[in-house]
Amino acid sequence: MGMVKVFKIKIMLFIGIINLLYFIAITAFIGYVNIYNFIWVFTGSLFIVFHKMKRKISGVYKKIPRIIKLFSAIIITLFLLSFILIEGLIIRDAKNKNIENANYIIILGAGLNGANPSLALLQRLNAAIGYLKKNTNTDVIVSGGKGSRETVTEAEVMSKLLQNNGIEINRIILEDRSTSTYENLLYSGNLIDINKKVVIVSSGFHLFRAKNIAKKIGYKNIGGIAGKTPLLLLPNYYVREYLAVLKETITNNI
């Protein structure tokens, strides 16, 4: 059997195993099992099942009417086009943009481990601290409530870390009720003048969704500051963010 044919036969098995290994790697990296990351277990298992049952699947496929095959091909094409388009927009906005002379910055919560900030939240805080030290007239809203695995609110933890890094308490505004990006920006907007310049601090992959939600709510002048994300986690976050953008679009938050 030629090498090309062997490669074609084994490609689904290979992709499936890579997906499962990636799930293990990111779980080990972050230190806990995140239910959203099981998408890699699902897709990995799916590819492995397709590999094991390829003959049966091929036989069933041949019996499917042509019109259904055409319809399926159209659906898959539309999915791929939407994925490419949305990921392109996410990548485009995953950097610092329009950040000069902000009246306010809003740090979006990113989860806690008990009472300790997650890695993503630490990176957002680091980016915010650097900006606040250079822009002493800018106030900061720390936005985040208390999740199921958390013992305190994200806003409280963020406020303490900012103060420990030299940011004056009179510059810090707490928004401690939100449990989603939409609520982050809605509740924060109730505490400030959204007609003034507001810069959102979040992970790079999250800025496209966050800024478009803010526009929908009514923010007039928006910028974005991107916290760093470890390279290992980028594929996971970018795939998840595509699904999140679809959800926000369907619910008319974008």
C-alpha positions as CSV (number, residue, x, y, z in Angstrom):
1,M,0.0,0.0,0.0
2,G,1.4,3.4,-1.0
3,M,2.4,6.0,1.6
4,V,-0.2,8.5,0.3
5,K,-3.0,5.9,0.6
6,V,-1.9,5.1,4.2
7,F,-1.8,8.8,5.0
8,K,-5.4,9.2,3.8
9,I,-6.6,6.3,5.8
10,K,-4.9,7.4,9.0
11,I,-5.5,11.1,8.9
12,M,-8.8,11.0,10.8
13,L,-7.2,8.8,13.5
14,F,-4.2,11.2,13.7
15,I,-6.5,14.3,14.0
16,G,-8.6,12.6,16.7
17,I,-5.5,11.7,18.8
18,I,-4.1,15.2,18.5
19,N,-7.4,16.7,19.7
20,L,-7.4,14.4,22.7
21,L,-3.8,15.1,23.5
22,Y,-4.5,18.9,23.2
23,F,-7.3,18.6,25.8
24,I,-4.9,16.8,28.2
25,A,-2.2,19.5,27.6
26,I,-4.4,22.5,28.2
27,T,-6.1,20.9,31.2
28,A,-2.6,20.2,32.8
29,F,-1.5,23.8,31.9
30,I,-4.5,25.6,33.6
31,G,-4.6,23.1,36.5
32,Y,-8.3,22.1,36.4
33,V,-10.9,20.6,34.1
34,N,-12.9,23.3,32.3
35,I,-16.2,22.0,30.9
36,Y,-15.9,24.2,27.8
37,N,-12.6,22.6,26.8
38,F,-14.4,19.2,26.3
39,I,-15.0,20.4,22.7
40,W,-11.6,18.8,22.0
41,V,-12.7,15.5,23.5
42,F,-15.9,15.6,21.5
43,T,-14.2,16.4,18.2
44,G,-11.3,14.0,18.9
45,S,-13.7,11.2,19.6
46,L,-15.7,12.0,16.5
47,F,-12.7,11.8,14.3
48,I,-11.6,8.4,15.8
49,V,-15.1,7.0,15.4
50,F,-15.2,8.1,11.8
51,H,-11.8,6.4,11.3
52,K,-13.1,3.1,12.8
53,M,-16.4,3.2,10.9
54,K,-15.2,4.7,7.7
55,R,-16.4,1.8,5.5
56,K,-19.9,1.8,7.1
57,I,-20.1,5.5,6.8
58,S,-19.0,5.4,3.2
59,G,-21.6,2.8,2.4
60,V,-24.4,4.9,4.1
61,Y,-23.2,8.1,2.3
62,K,-23.5,6.4,-1.1
63,K,-27.2,5.7,-0.4
64,I,-28.0,9.3,0.6
65,P,-30.0,11.2,-2.1
66,R,-28.1,13.8,-4.1
67,I,-30.2,16.7,-3.0
68,I,-29.4,16.0,0.7
69,K,-25.7,15.7,-0.2
70,L,-25.9,19.1,-1.9
71,F,-27.7,20.6,1.0
72,S,-25.1,19.2,3.4
73,A,-22.2,20.6,1.3
74,I,-23.8,24.0,1.3
75,I,-24.2,24.0,5.1
76,I,-20.6,22.9,5.6
77,T,-19.4,25.6,3.2
78,L,-21.3,28.3,5.0
79,F,-20.0,27.1,8.3
80,L,-16.4,27.2,7.1
81,L,-16.9,30.7,5.5
82,S,-18.4,32.0,8.7
83,F,-15.6,30.5,10.8
84,I,-12.9,32.1,8.5
85,L,-14.7,35.5,8.5
86,I,-15.3,35.6,12.3
87,E,-11.8,34.4,13.2
88,G,-10.4,37.0,10.8
89,L,-12.3,39.7,12.7
90,I,-11.2,38.3,16.1
91,I,-7.6,38.3,15.0
92,R,-7.9,41.8,13.6
93,D,-9.1,43.2,16.9
94,A,-6.7,41.2,19.1
95,K,-4.3,44.0,19.7
96,N,-4.1,47.5,21.4
97,K,-6.2,50.0,19.5
98,N,-7.5,53.5,20.2
99,I,-6.1,53.6,23.7
100,E,-4.9,57.2,24.0
101,N,-6.4,59.6,26.5
102,A,-9.1,57.3,27.9
103,N,-11.4,58.7,30.6
104,Y,-12.0,55.1,31.8
105,I,-10.7,51.7,31.4
106,I,-12.8,48.6,32.1
107,I,-11.0,45.4,33.2
108,L,-13.2,42.5,32.3
109,G,-13.2,39.6,34.8
110,A,-11.8,36.2,33.7
111,G,-12.4,33.9,36.6
112,L,-10.8,33.1,39.9
113,N,-9.4,29.9,41.4
114,G,-11.0,30.2,44.8
115,A,-9.9,33.7,45.8
116,N,-6.9,33.8,43.4
117,P,-7.0,35.3,39.9
118,S,-6.8,33.0,36.9
119,L,-3.8,33.4,34.6
120,A,-6.0,35.2,32.1
121,L,-7.1,37.7,34.7
122,L,-3.6,38.3,35.9
123,Q,-2.5,39.1,32.3
124,R,-5.4,41.5,32.0
125,L,-4.4,43.2,35.3
126,N,-0.8,43.5,34.2
127,A,-1.8,45.2,31.0
128,A,-4.1,47.6,32.9
129,I,-1.5,48.4,35.6
130,G,1.0,49.5,32.9
131,Y,-1.6,51.7,31.3
132,L,-2.8,53.3,34.6
133,K,0.7,54.1,35.7
134,K,1.3,56.0,32.5
135,N,-2.1,57.6,32.4
136,T,-2.7,59.0,35.9
137,N,-5.9,60.8,35.0
138,T,-7.7,57.6,33.8
139,D,-10.1,55.9,36.3
140,V,-10.6,52.1,36.2
141,I,-13.7,49.9,36.5
142,V,-13.0,46.4,37.8
143,S,-15.9,44.3,36.5
144,G,-16.8,40.8,37.7
145,G,-19.1,39.1,40.1
146,K,-18.7,35.7,41.9
147,G,-18.8,32.5,40.0
148,S,-19.6,29.0,41.2
149,R,-16.0,28.1,41.9
150,E,-15.2,31.5,43.5
151,T,-15.3,32.5,47.1
152,V,-15.1,36.3,46.5
153,T,-16.1,38.6,43.7
154,E,-13.6,39.1,40.8
155,A,-14.0,42.8,41.2
156,E,-12.8,42.7,44.8
157,V,-9.7,40.6,43.9
158,M,-8.9,42.9,41.0
159,S,-9.3,46.0,43.2
160,K,-6.8,44.6,45.9
161,L,-4.3,43.7,43.2
162,L,-4.4,47.1,41.7
163,Q,-3.9,48.8,45.0
164,N,-1.0,46.4,45.8
165,N,0.6,47.7,42.6
166,G,0.3,51.4,43.4
167,I,-3.1,52.3,41.9
168,E,-5.0,54.7,44.2
169,I,-8.3,53.4,45.6
170,N,-10.0,56.6,44.6
171,R,-9.4,55.7,40.9
172,I,-11.0,52.3,41.3
173,I,-14.8,51.7,40.7
174,L,-16.2,48.3,41.6
175,E,-18.8,46.5,39.4
176,D,-19.3,43.3,41.3
177,R,-22.6,41.8,40.0
178,S,-21.8,40.7,36.4
179,T,-21.4,37.0,35.3
180,S,-21.0,37.5,31.6
181,T,-19.3,39.8,29.1
182,Y,-22.7,41.5,28.3
183,E,-23.3,42.1,32.0
184,N,-19.7,43.3,32.5
185,L,-20.3,46.1,30.0
186,L,-24.0,46.8,30.8
187,Y,-23.4,47.2,34.6
188,S,-20.1,49.1,34.1
189,G,-21.9,51.5,31.7
190,N,-24.4,52.3,34.5
191,L,-21.5,53.5,36.7
192,I,-19.8,55.9,34.2
193,D,-20.6,58.3,31.4
194,I,-20.5,56.0,28.3
195,N,-20.3,59.1,26.0
196,K,-16.7,59.5,27.2
197,K,-13.8,57.5,26.0
198,V,-13.7,54.0,27.4
199,V,-10.9,51.5,26.8
200,I,-11.7,47.8,27.4
201,V,-9.0,45.6,28.9
202,S,-9.3,41.9,28.1
203,S,-7.6,39.1,26.4
204,G,-6.8,39.7,22.8
205,F,-9.1,37.1,21.4
206,H,-12.0,38.6,23.5
207,L,-11.7,42.2,22.3
208,F,-13.7,41.9,19.1
209,R,-16.8,40.5,21.0
210,A,-16.4,42.8,23.9
211,K,-16.1,46.0,21.8
212,N,-19.1,45.1,19.7
213,I,-21.2,44.3,22.7
214,A,-20.2,47.7,24.1
215,K,-21.3,49.4,20.8
216,K,-24.6,47.7,21.0
217,I,-25.2,48.9,24.5
218,G,-24.4,52.5,23.5
219,Y,-20.7,53.2,24.3
220,K,-19.6,56.0,21.9
221,N,-15.8,55.9,21.9
222,I,-14.2,52.5,22.5
223,G,-10.6,51.3,22.6
224,G,-9.1,48.0,23.5
225,I,-6.0,46.8,25.5
226,A,-5.0,43.2,25.0
227,G,-3.6,41.1,27.8
228,K,-1.2,38.3,26.8
229,T,-2.4,34.7,26.3
230,P,0.0,31.7,26.4
231,L,0.5,30.3,22.9
232,L,-0.6,26.8,24.0
233,L,-4.1,28.1,24.9
234,L,-4.6,30.2,21.8
235,P,-6.2,27.5,19.6
236,N,-8.6,26.6,22.4
237,Y,-9.6,30.2,23.0
238,Y,-10.0,31.2,19.4
239,V,-12.3,28.2,18.6
240,R,-14.4,28.9,21.7
241,E,-14.6,32.6,20.9
242,Y,-16.0,31.7,17.5
243,L,-18.9,29.9,19.2
244,A,-19.3,32.8,21.7
245,V,-19.6,35.4,18.9
246,L,-22.3,33.2,17.2
247,K,-24.2,33.0,20.5
248,E,-24.0,36.8,21.1
249,T,-25.1,37.4,17.5
250,I,-28.1,35.0,17.9
251,T,-29.1,36.7,21.2
252,N,-28.8,40.1,19.5
253,N,-26.1,41.3,21.9
254,I,-23.8,42.2,18.9
